[in-house]
Amino acid sequence: MPLVHIELIEGRSEEQLKNLVKDVTDAVTKNTGAPAEHVHVVLSEMKKNRYSVAGVLKSEEK
């Protein structure tokens, strides 16, 4: 059972997330031979004030 964890910053639409998990599932099935019904994708969305790059919170970026 392939298990894929994806962490991203919140703000994407439901449609974008739906397309993402479909594309990831397709890639996993294509490259591993696992059936789609065995591919699990977990999305973890973070608030912008819980993630930083170079010491700057994403919520502080302009």
Phi, psi and omega in degrees: 000104174293135178233118183247126176254130177234124177250130179212162178281139181302159174129354178274151181285164177301321179296318178297317180294320178300315179294322179299309182293328176294312180296320179295315178300316179299317180295319180293315180296319180297318188265348179241341184081000178290140176292147183305325182291352177257356181269122179250132178237126179247121177259129175241115180260134180252146173289151183298336179271014178239014181215137180223158173229130180057034176080008180243122177298142179299331179289343181266352180289150179258000000 
